[in-house]
Amino acid sequence: MTPAQNPSVPTLSRVGIARRISQDFREGEVINLGVGVPLMCSLFIEEDDDILLHSEHGVLGHGRTARTQDEVDASLASAGRQPLIPRPGMVVMDHAESFALIRGGHLDATILGAFQVSVQGDIANFWLPGAVAGAVGGAQDLAFCARRVVVALQLLPRPRRLVNRLDLEMTAPRCVDRLVTDIGVIDLEDGKAIVRELVPGWTLEDAQRLTEVELLAAPEGIAEVTLKSDRNDLWKAA
């Protein structure tokens, strides 16, 4: 029985993926959070953390997403229309300034979701077959211009998420640096998929069954995913 067939072996939930991503944030960084799982990373930014969260429609330095109706300010939302909490020193700007910040190379990282990623680092995240239209938004600018591109990618139970070559419409080529998935952390380096961390109970052989891409163990070995939080919604059964 593989971990994917064994309900006693955990995987990361959507919130767990966001938590693992947020653990790589460093003080002083400017970070853009995309729609969905990426925006959940804001839940793990503390009031005294010196991290500036950016939303491409014109907000820099915002806080987490609102949890209750009382916290909602209709005039402050993310690019995906989720209500945000203000933080001291937050800046509101027009689209031209916001995209000048992106295109000027001032983002330390962008966190994106994806439908599909190739081992070369190509990303497809704005259109699925059968959809009338896609919404690329600022994804192309973010992928090309951020210094580091991290993708939140759920490998289970979705087939063909990490592939040798994209079958879906490409958003941007050769831009993805790291995948944080429901089973572990994979870095894309020079056309190779390097497994850095795996969820406890998973092996490299188990992970290999989920993708056509050849997975390679990191030279220093594969560590176990560790989540620095006591929340009870970080893990789920495979």
Secondary structure, DSSP 8 states (H G I E B T S, - for coil): --GGG-TTSEEE-HHHHHHHHHTT--TT-EEEE-TTHHHHGGGG--TT---EEEETTTEEEE--B--SGGG--TT-B-TT--BB---TT-EE--HHHHHHHHHTT--SEEEEE-SEEETTS-EE-S--TT-S----TTHHHHHHHSS-EEEEE--SS-SSSEESS--S--SBSS---EEEESSEEEEEETTEEEEEEE-TT--HHHHHTT-SS-EEE-TT--EE-------TTSEEE-
